[in-house]
Amino acid sequence: MKFSDLLRLSINNLKRRKLRTFLTVLGVIIGTASIVVMVSLGIGQAELQTESIESYASLTTIDVWQGGMFGDGSSEEQKYITDEVLESFEHIPHVTGTSPVLRTNVIAKQGVYEANLQLMGVSREYLEQIDVGEGSIPLDEKNLEFLYGNSVIRDFSNSKTGEGYYTNYEDPDVDLMGKPVFIIFDTSAYYQSQAPQSQDMSQDSGQPKVKPPKKYIVPTAGLVKGSPDDWGQYSYSTYCNVEALKSKLKSIYRKEPIPGQPTDKKGKALNYFVYDNAAVYVDDMDNVKSVQDAIAAMGYQANSNMEWVEQNKKTMQIQQAVLGGIGAVSLLVAAIGIANTMMMSIYERTKEIGVMKVLGCDMGNIRDMFLIESGCIGLMGGTAGIGISYGVSFIINKLYIRNQMMNGYIMPGMDGPGNISRIPLWLILTALVFAVIIGMLAGFFPSRRAMKLSPLSAIRNE
């Protein structure tokens, strides 16, 4: 008997018992929809976590910090990060580039407002990762320019009254792009010159007063994209080209030790810069772990956001397994319903099976007929269940976004964090194939019983 004949015969048998077929298919629909929705929630939560991490930090960047024993503070006992060390990092397989990070604290003044800012000197490659909202990134390696984080303006406060954003929750009247900003690099000298007690002591001791340090006008290259309310990796720091910063610090301090830089045993400044940390760029997320291990083997501290992602994946995999298991229970119940339907069909069609055997019908054809019937039930239920799961997923996402808006996480008109229920193509195909296989497995044992029926007993059956 041809497959087309078996298929037509199986479909006609299902049509003859419409109510029973519908109820059996309904069980598969519920089971399939349950699995798809449950797993889609696990997938959505995992992807939302990854996207959240990726929104404020790169997943292919490794942050490297100094290593070694600090001992008495001598440079020989510490694993400093220097230009030579950065060059050695670039020879590690899968590393596409590096960026030094030179940090220093400065005081910025504009009118009556002033702020303590963390200044970060970084490479061009580092700067090119920052989304600029106004202006441009500071690429000039000779002339110092600043790129301010979008929330830096809230670090300014009124130097006379002490009021700032965090006292009255109003943004200070500071224009970083339109008005000049004065920068003080020698913060220690500035505070000593401002402190009344230090001036009194200098008069008593006969020592000269501490003179206020020189102020420098540093042009603003640009502002990081976003409003002061937007939070991101680059929101609260001020960035500049590291080569321009090194040149500026050398011209300010000359042969004197630069604050934050280590010195030799005699207390003299080193003839090279030591960076606070470095960023190492990797070609692919899958290679981050191996590069991170290689850097750690060199004696440096290395960490990346992939550690959080891997930990998150393990947690989400367990969660997906639990959610999928809950949905699978519904499909298991549906499988029992399919087996029951097939067994009832055999009892009702015993004489028909006997006639087929007497006419010489192959035993395999009888088995295949029942397997096709159960497979069709799984296919119809799986297809309808997938359609329903899309509808349920749509409702869940709408409710999730509405909840986010009610709690103030997103504002009307803004892009939301994304859907919490996500149904990828592979999940659809897997669920459909799974439903068909479950249906055929449920019909396997009833089909075996049909094969074993005695032809004569089956014909005599009433």
TANOR-V966016 format. One record per residue. N is the residue number from 1. OMEGA is omega in whole degrees, -180 to 180 (NA if undefined). BURIAL is I if it has 16 or more other ideal C-beta (glycine too) atoms within 10 Angstrom, else O. Layout:
n	omega	burial
N	OMEGA	BURIAL
N	OMEGA	BURIAL
//
This chain:
n	omega	burial
1	-178	O
2	178	O
3	179	O
4	177	O
5	178	O
6	-179	I
7	180	I
8	180	O
9	-179	O
10	-180	I
11	178	O
12	178	O
13	179	I
14	-180	I
15	-178	O
16	-179	O
17	-172	O
18	-176	O
19	180	O
20	179	I
21	-179	I
22	-179	O
23	179	O
24	178	I
25	-180	I
26	177	O
27	179	I
28	178	I
29	-179	I
30	-180	I
31	-179	I
32	179	I
33	179	I
34	-180	I
35	-177	I
36	-178	I
37	-179	I
38	-179	I
39	180	I
40	177	I
41	177	I
42	179	I
43	-179	I
44	180	I
45	179	I
46	-179	I
47	177	I
48	178	I
49	180	I
50	180	I
51	178	O
52	178	O
53	-177	I
54	-177	O
55	180	O
56	177	O
57	-180	O
58	178	I
59	179	I
60	179	I
61	177	I
62	176	I
63	-177	I
64	-180	I
65	-180	O
66	180	I
67	178	I
68	179	O
69	-177	O
70	173	O
71	-179	O
72	177	O
73	180	O
74	-174	O
75	-178	O
76	-176	O
77	-178	O
78	176	I
79	-178	I
80	175	I
81	-179	I
82	178	I
83	179	O
84	179	O
85	179	I
86	178	I
87	178	O
88	177	O
89	-176	I
90	178	O
91	177	O
92	179	I
93	178	O
94	176	I
95	-178	I
96	179	O
97	179	I
98	175	I
99	173	I
100	175	I
101	180	I
102	-176	I
103	173	O
104	180	I
105	179	O
106	175	I
107	179	I
108	-178	I
109	173	I
110	-175	I
111	180	O
112	-177	O
113	175	I
114	-178	I
115	171	I
116	-175	O
117	171	I
118	-179	O
119	-179	I
120	175	I
121	-176	I
122	-178	I
123	178	I
124	-179	O
125	177	O
126	-178	I
127	-177	I
128	176	O
129	-176	O
130	175	I
131	-178	O
132	179	I
133	-179	O
134	-178	O
135	-177	I
136	178	O
137	-179	I
138	-177	I
139	-178	O
140	-178	O
141	-179	O
142	-178	O
143	-175	O
144	175	I
145	-176	I
146	169	I
147	-175	I
148	173	I
149	-175	I
150	179	I
151	-178	I
152	-178	I
153	-178	I
154	174	I
155	-180	I
156	176	I
157	180	I
158	-176	O
159	-179	O
160	-177	O
161	-178	O
162	-178	O
163	178	O
164	-177	I
165	-173	I
166	173	O
167	-180	O
168	178	O
169	172	O
170	-180	O
171	-180	O
172	-179	I
173	-178	O
174	179	I
175	-175	O
176	-179	I
177	-172	O
178	-177	O
179	-180	O
180	178	O
181	179	I
182	-176	O
183	175	I
184	-178	I
185	-179	I
186	-176	I
187	-180	O
188	179	O
189	-179	I
190	-178	I
191	178	O
192	180	I
193	-179	O
194	-175	O
195	-180	O
196	-177	O
197	-179	O
198	179	O
199	178	O
200	-180	O
201	-179	O
202	178	O
203	-180	O
204	-176	O
205	-179	O
206	179	O
207	180	O
208	177	O
209	176	O
210	-180	I
211	176	O
212	-179	O
213	-179	I
214	175	O
215	-180	O
216	174	O
217	179	O
218	-179	I
219	176	O
220	178	I
221	-178	I
222	178	I
223	177	I
224	-177	I
225	177	O
226	176	I
227	178	O
228	180	O
229	-177	O
230	-179	O
231	178	O
232	-177	I
233	-173	O
234	-172	I
235	-167	I
236	180	I
237	176	I
238	-172	I
239	177	I
240	177	I
241	-173	I
242	180	I
243	178	I
244	179	I
245	179	I
246	179	I
247	-180	O
248	-180	I
249	178	I
250	-179	O
251	-179	O
252	-173	O
253	180	O
254	-177	O
255	179	O
256	178	O
257	178	O
258	180	I
259	-180	O
260	179	O
261	179	I
262	179	O
263	177	O
264	-176	O
265	179	O
266	180	O
267	179	O
268	-179	O
269	176	I
270	-179	O
271	177	O
272	-180	O
273	173	I
274	-176	I
275	180	I
276	176	I
277	-179	I
278	174	I
279	179	I
280	-176	I
281	-177	I
282	-174	I
283	-176	O
284	-180	O
285	-178	I
286	-177	O
287	-177	I
288	-177	I
289	-178	O
290	178	O
291	179	I
292	178	I
293	180	O
294	179	I
295	178	I
296	179	O
297	178	O
298	176	O
299	-179	O
300	176	I
301	-177	O
302	175	I
303	-179	O
304	179	I
305	177	I
306	176	I
307	178	O
308	-179	I
309	180	I
310	178	O
311	179	O
312	179	I
313	-179	O
314	179	O
315	-178	O
316	178	I
317	177	O
318	-180	O
319	179	I
320	179	I
321	179	O
322	180	O
323	178	I
324	178	O
325	178	O
326	178	O
327	-179	I
328	178	I
329	179	O
330	180	I
331	176	I
332	177	O
333	178	O
334	179	I
335	177	I
336	177	O
337	178	I
338	180	I
339	179	I
340	179	O
341	-179	I
342	179	I
343	177	I
344	178	O
345	179	I
346	180	I
347	-178	O
348	-175	O
349	-178	I
350	-180	I
351	179	O
352	179	I
353	178	I
354	179	I
355	-180	O
356	180	I
357	180	I
358	179	O
359	176	O
360	179	O
361	-179	O
362	180	O
363	-180	O
364	179	O
365	178	I
366	178	I
367	-178	I
368	-179	I
369	180	I
370	177	I
371	179	I
372	179	I
373	-179	I
374	177	I
375	178	I
376	177	I
377	178	I
378	-179	I
379	-180	I
380	179	I
381	180	I
382	-180	I
383	179	I
384	179	I
385	178	I
386	178	I
387	179	O
388	-179	I
389	176	I
390	179	I
391	179	O
392	179	I
393	179	I
394	-180	O
395	180	O
396	-180	I
397	178	I
398	179	O
399	-180	O
400	179	I
401	178	I
402	179	O
403	178	O
404	180	I
405	-179	O
406	-180	O
407	175	O
408	180	O
409	175	O
410	-180	O
411	178	O
412	-179	O
413	179	O
414	175	O
415	-180	O
416	-179	O
417	-178	O
418	-179	O
419	178	I
420	176	I
421	-176	I
422	-177	I
423	178	I
424	-178	O
425	-178	O
426	179	O
427	178	I
428	-179	I
429	180	O
430	-179	O
431	-179	I
432	179	I
433	-180	O
434	180	I
435	179	I
436	-179	I
437	178	O
438	178	I
439	-179	I
440	177	I
441	179	I
442	180	I
443	-176	I
444	-177	O
445	173	O
446	179	I
447	177	I
448	179	O
449	179	O
450	-180	I
451	-174	O
452	179	O
453	176	I
454	-178	O
455	-176	O
456	179	O
457	-179	O
458	-179	I
459	-178	O
460	-176	O
461	179	O
462	NA	O
//
